[in-house]
Amino acid sequence: MDFPLITDAGFYAVAIPAVLLLGISKSGFGAGFGSLAVPLMALSVTVPQAAAILMPLLFVMDVLGLRAWRGHFDWKLIRFLLPFGLLGTVVGTLLFKLLDARLVAGIVGVFTLVFLAQRLLFPPRPDSPAPPTWVGALLTTTSGFTSFIAHAGGPPVNAYVLPMRLAPTAYTASMAVFFFAINLSKWIPYAWLGLLDLRNMATSAVLLPLAPVGVLVGVKLAHRIQPRLFYRLVYLGMLLTGLKLTWDGFLAA
């Protein structure tokens, strides 16, 4: 019988920085970097296994994020986002075994790069209107779907929310609520799909102490950073995520 724990040193060499990056992103600092966690871990294990291992860690990070940013939530935005995000997780549950996770990740990567190119070539004016609600509905549903498949829900919902130019605290707090609900909704489907097995959960337990470390480091940095630099780091994180996901989805052997 297999030992109920991943013991390969190569796995932990990529898993440890992946978990720390995810924790920092959950704090709001470098929010775009969180979607790199699964692609990094997929260098050693499959995408579904990486997603399953991260589930308990995401729960701890989400709870810490909610506590750190309480009082800054934009409830009007959250009430709009949540139904569509949850719809996306339902779609992800139904299509999980039919779709190749790397292909989905690659599509998210291309979309992210297109969004960033659009922002660079056609930067919004201070008086530019927020994206229409139908765009928000489509992008947020896509976010729930890609979050379910590969924990890569950040880029699509960011494409809708970032142009609103919220205060960094309101943006971070609202995303914390959104992804707490989305990640919580994955537990039963992941169990039903057989992803939450003993080996994955035991490995997750080994990585669990790293979860609060990344969040706490990120929170301290986020409270000390200027909004302009904050959003530049978010865009940098999205750029790296887009490049990595595109490579994994379409270019890697």
C-alpha positions in Angstrom: 0.0 0.0 0.0 1.2 3.5 -0.8 2.4 5.6 2.1 -0.4 8.1 2.7 1.7 11.2 2.1 3.8 12.6 -0.8 7.4 12.3 0.2 9.1 13.4 -3.0 11.5 16.3 -2.3 10.9 17.7 -5.7 7.2 18.1 -4.9 7.9 20.2 -1.8 10.5 22.3 -3.7 7.6 23.6 -5.8 4.8 23.3 -3.3 6.3 25.4 -0.6 6.8 28.6 -2.8 3.4 27.9 -4.4 1.6 27.9 -1.0 3.5 31.0 0.2 2.5 32.8 -3.0 -1.1 31.8 -2.6 -1.1 33.0 1.0 0.4 36.4 0.0 -2.2 36.7 -2.7 -5.0 36.0 -0.3 -3.9 39.0 1.7 -4.5 41.2 -1.3 -0.8 42.0 -1.8 0.2 40.7 -5.2 -3.3 39.4 -5.8 -2.6 38.2 -9.3 0.1 35.8 -8.1 -2.3 33.3 -6.5 -3.3 31.6 -9.7 0.4 30.5 -10.1 0.0 28.0 -7.3 -1.6 25.1 -9.2 0.7 25.6 -12.3 3.8 25.5 -10.0 2.6 22.4 -8.2 1.6 20.8 -11.5 5.4 20.6 -12.3 5.4 17.6 -9.9 1.8 16.3 -9.6 -1.3 16.4 -11.8 -3.5 19.6 -11.9 -6.5 17.9 -10.2 -4.2 16.5 -7.4 -2.6 19.9 -6.9 -6.1 21.5 -6.7 -7.2 18.9 -4.1 -4.1 19.4 -1.9 -4.7 23.1 -1.8 -8.3 22.9 -0.7 -7.7 22.8 3.2 -5.0 25.5 2.8 -7.4 27.7 0.9 -10.0 27.4 3.7 -7.4 28.5 6.3 -6.2 31.4 4.1 -9.7 32.5 3.2 -10.7 32.7 6.9 -7.6 34.6 7.8 -8.2 37.0 4.9 -11.8 37.6 6.0 -10.6 38.4 9.5 -7.8 40.7 8.3 -10.1 42.8 6.0 -13.4 42.8 8.0 -15.2 46.1 7.8 -14.0 46.9 4.3 -16.3 44.7 2.2 -18.3 46.2 -0.7 -21.5 44.2 -0.1 -23.3 45.5 -3.2 -20.5 44.2 -5.4 -20.4 40.9 -3.5 -24.1 40.3 -3.9 -23.7 40.7 -7.6 -20.7 38.5 -8.0 -21.6 35.5 -5.8 -24.5 34.0 -7.7 -22.6 34.0 -11.0 -19.4 32.6 -9.3 -21.4 29.8 -7.8 -23.0 29.1 -11.1 -19.5 28.7 -12.5 -18.6 26.1 -9.9 -21.7 24.1 -10.9 -20.6 24.1 -14.5 -17.1 23.1 -13.4 -18.5 20.2 -11.4 -20.5 18.9 -14.4 -17.6 19.3 -16.9 -14.6 18.4 -14.7 -14.1 14.9 -16.0 -14.8 15.9 -19.6 -12.2 18.8 -19.9 -8.5 18.7 -19.8 -7.4 21.0 -16.9 -4.3 22.2 -18.7 -6.4 23.3 -21.7 -8.7 25.2 -19.4 -5.6 26.8 -17.7 -4.2 27.7 -21.2 -7.5 29.4 -22.2 -7.4 31.4 -18.9 -3.8 32.4 -19.6 -4.6 33.7 -23.1 -7.6 35.6 -21.8 -5.4 37.2 -19.1 -2.8 38.3 -21.6 -5.5 39.8 -23.9 -7.0 41.7 -21.0 -3.6 43.1 -20.0 -2.8 44.0 -23.6 -6.1 45.9 -23.8 -5.3 47.8 -20.6 -1.9 48.7 -21.9 -2.9 49.8 -25.4 -6.1 51.4 -24.4 -5.7 52.6 -20.8 -8.9 53.8 -19.2 -9.5 57.4 -18.5 -10.4 58.6 -15.0 -14.0 59.1 -16.2 -14.3 55.7 -18.0 -17.4 53.8 -17.0 -17.3 50.5 -15.2 -17.8 47.4 -17.4 -21.5 46.6 -18.1 -23.2 44.1 -15.8 -23.6 41.4 -18.5 -19.8 41.4 -18.9 -19.5 41.1 -15.1 -21.9 38.1 -15.1 -20.0 36.3 -17.9 -16.5 37.0 -16.4 -17.6 36.0 -12.9 -19.2 32.8 -14.1 -16.0 32.0 -15.9 -14.1 32.8 -12.7 -16.1 30.3 -10.7 -15.6 27.7 -13.4 -11.8 28.2 -13.7 -11.5 28.3 -10.0 -13.1 24.9 -9.7 -11.0 23.4 -12.4 -7.6 24.8 -11.4 -7.9 27.4 -8.7 -7.4 30.0 -11.4 -10.4 32.1 -10.8 -8.6 35.4 -10.2 -7.9 36.6 -13.7 -11.5 36.5 -15.1 -13.1 38.3 -12.1 -10.2 40.7 -11.9 -10.9 41.7 -15.5 -14.3 42.9 -14.3 -13.5 44.3 -10.9 -10.1 46.1 -11.5 -11.6 48.7 -14.0 -13.9 49.8 -11.2 -10.8 51.3 -9.5 -11.9 50.4 -6.0 -9.8 51.3 -3.0 -7.2 48.6 -2.4 -8.8 47.6 0.9 -12.3 47.4 -0.6 -11.0 45.4 -3.5 -9.1 43.0 -1.3 -11.9 42.5 1.2 -14.5 41.9 -1.5 -12.4 39.4 -3.3 -11.8 37.6 0.1 -15.5 37.2 0.6 -16.0 36.1 -3.0 -13.4 33.4 -3.0 -14.2 32.2 0.5 -17.7 31.4 -0.8 -16.4 29.9 -4.1 -13.8 27.7 -2.4 -16.3 26.6 0.3 -18.7 25.5 -2.4 -16.0 23.1 -3.9 -15.8 20.8 -1.0 -18.7 18.5 -1.7 -18.1 18.3 -5.5 -14.4 17.6 -4.9 -15.3 14.8 -2.5 -17.9 13.4 -5.0 -15.2 13.4 -7.7 -12.8 11.4 -5.4 -10.2 14.1 -5.1 -10.1 14.5 -1.3 -8.4 11.2 -0.6 -6.1 10.3 2.3 -2.9 10.9 0.4 -3.9 14.4 -0.7 -5.2 15.4 2.7 -2.2 14.1 4.5 0.1 16.1 2.2 -2.1 19.2 2.7 -1.7 18.8 6.5 2.1 18.9 6.1 1.9 22.2 4.1 -0.8 23.7 6.4 1.6 25.7 8.7 2.7 27.7 5.7 -0.8 29.0 5.1 -0.9 31.7 7.8 2.7 32.7 7.1 2.0 33.9 3.5 -1.3 35.6 4.5 0.3 37.5 7.4 3.3 38.6 5.4 1.0 39.8 2.6 -1.3 41.7 5.0 1.6 43.7 6.5 2.8 44.6 3.1 -0.6 45.5 1.8 -1.3 48.0 4.6 1.9 49.8 3.8 1.7 50.1 0.0 0.4 53.0 -2.1 -2.7 52.2 -4.3 -0.8 52.9 -7.5 2.0 50.4 -6.7 -0.6 48.0 -5.3 -2.4 47.7 -8.7 0.8 47.6 -10.6 1.8 44.5 -8.6 -1.6 43.0 -9.3 -1.1 43.5 -13.0 2.4 42.0 -12.7 1.0 39.0 -11.0 -1.6 38.6 -13.7 1.0 38.9 -16.4 3.2 36.1 -14.9 0.1 34.0 -14.4 -1.1 34.5 -17.9 2.3 33.6 -19.3 2.6 30.5 -17.1 -0.9 29.3 -17.8 -0.6 29.9 -21.6 2.7 28.0 -21.6 1.3 25.0 -19.7 -1.9 24.9 -21.7 -0.6 25.2 -25.3 3.2 25.2 -25.4 4.6 22.7 -22.9 5.3 19.2 -24.1 
